[in-house]
Amino acid sequence: MSVAKKYTGTIDMTKPRQTVAIVGGGIGGLTAALAFARHRAEVFVLEQTPVLKEVGAGLQITPNGLRALEALGLADAIAASSIAADAVVPKDAMSGRDVTRFDLSSQSPRYRFFHRATLQGILADAAVAAGVEVRLGVKVEGVDDAGVLQTSEGQVQADVIVGADGIHSKMRPYCQPDAPKATFTGQVAWRGVVQTRETPHEAHIWMAPGRHIVTYPLAQGLLNVVAVQERSDWAAEGWSHVDQTNNLRAAFNDCAPAVKEIIAQMDRPLLWGLFRHPVANQWSRGRVALLGDAAHPTLPFLAQGANLAIEDAYVLARCCAEADVPEAFVQYQSLRHDRVVRALAVARSNARNYHLSGIKRHVAFAGLKALGVAAPNAFINRLSWLYDHDVTA
Ligand SMILES: Cc1cc2nc3c(=O)[nH]c(=O)nc-3n(C[C@H](O)[C@H](O)[C@H](O)COP(=O)(O)OP(=O)(O)OC[C@H]3O[C@@H](n4cnc5c(N)ncnc54)[C@H](O)[C@@H]3O)c2cc1C
């Protein structure tokens, strides 16, 4: 594993070492742990699960997230353990044909497909090597105004507390007690991993009226599958509800054989309801700052939830190295808020665009085809505000 190549934060060796407690050892929490440790903070991670286990198989990590990971010294480990994406290919799920192809091969760094557990392992190993203490099986119950965390193993205190505890965050209500409730989007998603033959290094978006499927390859001959359907009945929010295979098959029964073949292999699909959460308007209080899904849960239609969590983590650690709390937290939120709001809005609108029917669908496909021919870089250019952003600059 390489050492940090261009960590650009200011490291003030005369400052006393900050103690930092990170609540949650997901992608955001472990990135924060590593970033704070690179600023010579004394860091410990409190993670409720007894082992860092796989939650959701695949992750697309885009250049904006990769820049932060590479700046933390992970470039070699990333290159060795993930797949560089060549293209995003929107497809007609009814005919099975490509609508167009958007090339990604000229990006730097390259858009990548990861197994989530692999990325989590890389981050955990690097954090531990940098001196971070990862305490597994410790559940945080709450925090008080003195910055004392109540945990399943007693009280814990730190100068800075990072709430990286995900979608059902215990830290979020402390920072924003009046947060509005999440609302059901009218969409559910199944996810799973299937075996695949030799497959191109591409993300495929199979679009059908009211539904879509995203597939992309992972290492070891696996294909990651996320299938989304619009429907009015509620499904619980969470990533681990096993659904009956027949429900998933019925939802895509009228699609092209290539789609049905993929779906047929998903023998234990996990189902979850997609909820819209407003971005927290208060990302910190006292010694506690939120990041990632704890601050802004994200719909999975732009593949940015983990990327934004990684960016947050990098920026938060730098702000805390350069200023004291609470100024550091104010600076952090002001650097992150508008970008996150914009990304979440694009993610919401993508679902609408993927699910078109009737004449709108034909017009949209014709437009995409023409764009793919006339301006093959259109996809990247349209998202350059997202992918070109460099939090390490
Ligand atoms: C199927 C699916 C596919 C996705 N694909 C992508 C993608 O391709 N690209 C992308 O960028 N994003 C993707 N996302 C979104 C991404 O997974 C999340 O946005 C990201 O994981 C958020 O990271 P986080 O660290 O904020 O939270 P999490 O990953 O949820 O981590 C939170 C951690 O906190 C722990 N925790 C929770 N409560 C407590 C407590 N009280 N005490 C101690 N520990 C606690 C949890 O056990 C967990 O380990 C996808 C999401 C799903 C569901």
The ligand as an SDF file (V2000), in Angstrom:
LIG
                    3D

 53 58  0  0  0  0  0  0  0  0999 V2000
  -27.7680   -0.7110   -3.0770 C   0  0  0  0  0  0  0  0  0  0  0  0
  -26.9970    0.5670   -2.9200 C   0  0  0  0  0  0  0  0  0  0  0  0
  -26.0930    0.9310   -3.8760 C   0  0  0  0  0  0  0  0  0  0  0  0
  -25.3470    2.0990   -3.7290 C   0  0  0  0  0  0  0  0  0  0  0  0
  -24.4560    2.4020   -4.6900 N   0  0  0  0  0  0  0  0  0  0  0  0
  -23.6690    3.4910   -4.5110 C   0  0  0  0  0  0  0  0  0  0  0  0
  -22.6330    3.7830   -5.4510 C   0  0  0  0  0  0  0  0  0  0  0  0
  -22.4710    3.0800   -6.4430 O   0  0  0  0  0  0  0  0  0  0  0  0
  -21.8430    4.8840   -5.2430 N   0  0  0  0  0  0  0  0  0  0  0  0
  -22.0280    5.6810   -4.1430 C   0  0  0  0  0  0  0  0  0  0  0  0
  -21.2980    6.6730   -3.9880 O   0  0  0  0  0  0  0  0  0  0  0  0
  -22.9990    5.4350   -3.2310 N   0  0  0  0  0  0  0  0  0  0  0  0
  -23.8120    4.3550   -3.3860 C   0  0  0  0  0  0  0  0  0  0  0  0
  -24.7550    4.0710   -2.4640 N   0  0  0  0  0  0  0  0  0  0  0  0
  -24.9300    4.9460   -1.2980 C   0  0  0  0  0  0  0  0  0  0  0  0
  -23.8700    4.6470   -0.2640 C   0  0  0  0  0  0  0  0  0  0  0  0
  -23.8230    3.2690    0.0140 O   0  0  0  0  0  0  0  0  0  0  0  0
  -24.1390    5.4080    1.0270 C   0  0  0  0  0  0  0  0  0  0  0  0
  -24.4950    6.7400    0.7400 O   0  0  0  0  0  0  0  0  0  0  0  0
  -22.8760    5.3780    1.8670 C   0  0  0  0  0  0  0  0  0  0  0  0
  -22.6320    4.0470    2.2770 O   0  0  0  0  0  0  0  0  0  0  0  0
  -22.9900    6.2880    3.0690 C   0  0  0  0  0  0  0  0  0  0  0  0
  -21.8550    6.0980    3.8460 O   0  0  0  0  0  0  0  0  0  0  0  0
  -21.8730    6.4680    5.3890 P   0  0  0  0  0  0  0  0  0  0  0  0
  -20.5200    6.1430    5.8940 O   0  0  0  0  0  0  0  0  0  0  0  0
  -22.4070    7.8450    5.5610 O   0  0  0  0  0  0  0  0  0  0  0  0
  -22.9830    5.5010    6.0400 O   0  0  0  0  0  0  0  0  0  0  0  0
  -23.0260    3.9200    6.1340 P   0  0  0  0  0  0  0  0  0  0  0  0
  -22.2910    3.2950    5.0340 O   0  0  0  0  0  0  0  0  0  0  0  0
  -24.4630    3.5710    6.3240 O   0  0  0  0  0  0  0  0  0  0  0  0
  -22.2370    3.5880    7.4710 O   0  0  0  0  0  0  0  0  0  0  0  0
  -22.7780    3.8740    8.7330 C   0  0  0  0  0  0  0  0  0  0  0  0
  -22.0730    2.9820    9.7420 C   0  0  0  0  0  0  0  0  0  0  0  0
  -22.4630    3.4090   11.0650 O   0  0  0  0  0  0  0  0  0  0  0  0
  -22.7490    2.2780   11.8450 C   0  0  0  0  0  0  0  0  0  0  0  0
  -23.6880    2.7150   12.8840 N   0  0  0  0  0  0  0  0  0  0  0  0
  -24.9620    3.1220   12.7090 C   0  0  0  0  0  0  0  0  0  0  0  0
  -25.5150    3.4820   13.8810 N   0  0  0  0  0  0  0  0  0  0  0  0
  -24.5520    3.2880   14.8190 C   0  0  0  0  0  0  0  0  0  0  0  0
  -24.5340    3.4780   16.2360 C   0  0  0  0  0  0  0  0  0  0  0  0
  -25.5950    3.9370   16.8950 N   0  0  0  0  0  0  0  0  0  0  0  0
  -23.3880    3.1770   16.9140 N   0  0  0  0  0  0  0  0  0  0  0  0
  -22.2840    2.7200   16.2380 C   0  0  0  0  0  0  0  0  0  0  0  0
  -22.2720    2.5130   14.8970 N   0  0  0  0  0  0  0  0  0  0  0  0
  -23.3930    2.7990   14.2070 C   0  0  0  0  0  0  0  0  0  0  0  0
  -23.3380    1.2740   10.8610 C   0  0  0  0  0  0  0  0  0  0  0  0
  -23.2620   -0.0420   11.3470 O   0  0  0  0  0  0  0  0  0  0  0  0
  -22.4760    1.5160    9.6290 C   0  0  0  0  0  0  0  0  0  0  0  0
  -21.3240    0.7230    9.6380 O   0  0  0  0  0  0  0  0  0  0  0  0
  -25.5470    2.9310   -2.6010 C   0  0  0  0  0  0  0  0  0  0  0  0
  -26.4810    2.5700   -1.6370 C   0  0  0  0  0  0  0  0  0  0  0  0
  -27.2030    1.4030   -1.7830 C   0  0  0  0  0  0  0  0  0  0  0  0
  -28.2050    1.0170   -0.7500 C   0  0  0  0  0  0  0  0  0  0  0  0
  1  2  1  0
  2  3  1  0
  2 52  2  0
  3  4  2  0
  4  5  1  0
  4 50  1  0
  5  6  2  0
  6  7  1  0
  6 13  1  0
  7  8  2  0
  7  9  1  0
  9 10  1  0
 10 11  2  0
 10 12  1  0
 12 13  2  0
 13 14  1  0
 14 15  1  0
 14 50  1  0
 15 16  1  0
 16 17  1  0
 16 18  1  0
 18 19  1  0
 18 20  1  0
 20 21  1  0
 20 22  1  0
 22 23  1  0
 23 24  1  0
 24 25  2  0
 24 26  1  0
 24 27  1  0
 27 28  1  0
 28 29  2  0
 28 30  1  0
 28 31  1  0
 31 32  1  0
 32 33  1  0
 33 34  1  0
 33 48  1  0
 34 35  1  0
 35 36  1  0
 35 46  1  0
 36 37  1  0
 36 45  1  0
 37 38  2  0
 38 39  1  0
 39 40  1  0
 39 45  2  0
 40 41  1  0
 40 42  2  0
 42 43  1  0
 43 44  2  0
 44 45  1  0
 46 47  1  0
 46 48  1  0
 48 49  1  0
 50 51  2  0
 51 52  1  0
 52 53  1  0
M  END
$$$$
